[in-house]
């Protein structure tokens, strides 16, 4: 347990920050799942629309260091590739 007042305060702050970061990561995963679901549905126009919204969320969280910038780029690349593959298959 934290012994000093400063350490106790930092422990409280860490709990709040952890809860916030967890919810933001959940938002990220939900955005990625939404694009995957649109791709599986086969509607390329809808998938592109959802992808644009998801890119905004992914970039925002990368800027805030919730996820690493390379992880964000990797997610965007894979989602984009999945949408482009739809066009080749259709």
N, C-alpha and C positions, 0 to 999 in steps of 0.2 A: 504494500500500500504506500501511496505517496506520503512523505513525511513533512514536507514544507508546504506552506500556503501556495507558493508558486506551482509546485508539483501537483497539488490537488486541483488547482484551477486548470492547469494544462490537461489533466486527466479528464475534467469535465468538458473542456473544449474539444478534446480528441473524440469523445463520444458523439458530440453534435456533428463534427466534421465527418465522422465515419458514417453516421446515418444519412447525411446529405450525399456523400459520395456513393453510397450503396444505392440510393434511389436514382442517382444519375446514371450509374452503370446499368441499372435495370431499364431505364429509358433507352439507353443505347441498344441493349439486347432486343427490346421490343421493336425498335425501329428496324433492326436488321431482319427480325422475323417477319415483319410486315412486307418487306421487299421480297423475301424468299417465298412467302405465301402468294404474293401477286405473280411471281414468276411461275410457280407451280400451277396457278390458275390458268396460265397461258395468255393472259391479256397484256400485251406488250405496252400499250399506251398507259394503262393503269400502273403497270410496274415502273415505267419511267417516271410517272408523277410521284409515286410513293418513294422512289429512289431519290428524287430531288429533295424531298422533305428529309429523308434519312441522312443525306449528305450534310445538310445543314446541322442536324443534331450531332453527327459524328465529328464534324469539324469543330463545333462549339466545345465538345467535351475534350477533344485533343488540345485545344487552346488552353483549357483550364487544367490540363495535366491529369484528368480523370483516367484517360487512357493514353498510352504512348502514341506519339505522332505516327510512328511506323505501323503500329497496330491499326490505327485509324485508316491509314493509306491502304493497308492490306485488305481491310474490310470493304472499303469503297471499290477497290480494284476487283475483288471477287464478285461483288454484287453487280458491278458494271459488266463484267465478263458473262455473268449468268443471263443478264438482259440481252446482251449482244448475241449470245448463243440461241436465244429464242428466235431472233430474226433469221438465223441460218436454218433453224429447224422448220420454221413456218413457211 
